[in-house]
């Protein structure tokens, strides 16, 4: 039986793990904030703006970039956090061995077919990325590239509408801020 304290322990353990894994990374924006701020923002958005309280979803939110952007494996996440959390992270992870355009195409194609938990994480991730793109875009991205990101993100999130009305509203608001 899951207790509130075990839920909090899972989320804090996942946050600690993600902080360690992302310890040497920074976001690409001009302010170069520590990378861990991004996964924390994704989980924060889910719980404090969208009202998501499922500990598996929230733990996966703070871990969502560990496989993709660090040397973390799915097996390592499974051992540390169980198959449910690891499974959600795997669902939202791009295969970095593929060319960038193929990864982007697959995100659009797969968005409608991933689990509800993975869709919530993916939506929150896109919202946070769009917010960051507006507030502090990557320093080497042209206006055209930022516009292309917004157009691509719109294609991804359109496949997941209806999972959470608050997330639908938030993503719509962020997309209207396209550069």
N, C-alpha and C positions, 0 to 999 in steps of 0.2 A: 504494500500500500504506500502510495506517495504522500508525503506530508509536506506542508509548506516549507519546513526547514530543509527537507531533502531537495525540493525544487530550487530553493535559493542556493544551496550548496552546489548543485549541478551548474547553475548559471555562473556562479562565482568561479568555480573550478574551470569552466570553459573560458571565462574572461582571462583568468590567470594564464592558462595555456596559450591563448591567442596573443596575449601581451608578450609572452616570452618568444613565441614564434615570429612575431612581427617586430621584435625589439630593434632591429637595425634598419627598418624601413620608414620612409616618409611618403606622404601624399605628394602628387605632382604639382599641386597648386603653388602659387607664389609664396604663400605663407609656410609651406613645407611642414605642416603639422605632423606629429608622429602618426604612423599608419594606423595604430590601434584605435585612434579616435574614430575612424570610419566604421569598423565593425561594432563598436560601442554605440555609435549613432544609429546604426541599423536596428540593433536591439532596443535602444531607447525609443526610437520611432514606433516600433511595433507595440511596446508596452504602454508608453505614455501618450501616444497620439492615436493609435489604432485599437487600443484596448486588448491586445493579444496577451494572454497570460499563460499559454501552454509552455511549460519549461523546455520541452524538446525543441520547439520552434525558436525560443529565445536563445538557448544554448547554441543551436545551429547558426543563428544570426551572428553571434560573436565569433564563431568558427568558420564562417562561410568562405573566407578567402585563404584559409590555411593550406589546403591541398594545392590550390591554384598558384599561390604566390610565395609559398615557403616549401621546405623539404618534408612537409608532413604527408603521411600516407593515409589512405582510408582505413587501413588495418590499425594504424596507430590511434586514430579517432575512435574506432570500434572498441579497442581495448580500454581506452580512457573514459569514453562516454556512452558506450553501448551502440547497438546496431541502428536504433531509431535516429539518434543524433547524427551518426556517421552517414547514414543513408540520405538524410536531407542535405547534408553538406555535399555529398557526391552528386546529388541531383542538380545542384546549382553551380557545380564546378565545370569550367571550360577545360577542354583537352588542349593544353598548351603545345602539344606536338603538331597540331593542325595550324595551317596558315590563318592569320587574323580574320580575313574575309569569310573563311569557312566557319570559324568559331562564331562569328556574328550571325551568320545564316542559321547555324544550328540553334543558337539561342532563340531566334524567332520561331523556328520550326518546333522546338521542344517545349516552349513556354506553356502551351495549353495542355501538355500531357504529363507534366510533373505533378507530384502530390500537392495537396492543399498547403501543407506546411512549407514545402519548397517554394510554392508560388508566393506565399506571404513574405518569405525571406527575399525572394527575387524582386518583388514589388518594392519592398522597403529599401533594398540595395539600390534600385534604380532611382527612387525618390531622393535618397541621400546623394547619389552621384550627380543627379540633376541640380540639386541644391548647391553642391560643391562647385559644379561647373558654372553656375551663376555667380556665386560668391567669390570663388578663387580658382579660376580655370587653370589647367596646366599651362605653365609659362611658355611652352614651345608649341601650343596649339593655335592655329590660325582661326579666325572667325568662321571660315568655311568648315573647318574640321569640327568645331564646336556645334555648328548647325547640323552637320551630318550625324553627330552623336545624338542630338535631340531627336532627329528623324528616326534613327535606328532604335533608340530607346522607346519611342512611341510604338513602333512595330512590335517590339517585345511585349510591352505592357498591355497592348490591346488584346493579346491572346489570353490574358489572365484576368480580365475584368469580371467583377462579380464575386470575388473571393472575400472582399472586405469593403464595405461602402466608404469607410473613412479613407482607406488606401486609394480607392478609385478617385475620390475627390482630391486627395493630396497630389496624386500623380498628374491629374488633369491640370491642377493649379501650377505645378512645376513646368509642365510642357508648354503652358502659355508664356513662360518666361524665356522661351527660345531666343538666343542671341540674333 
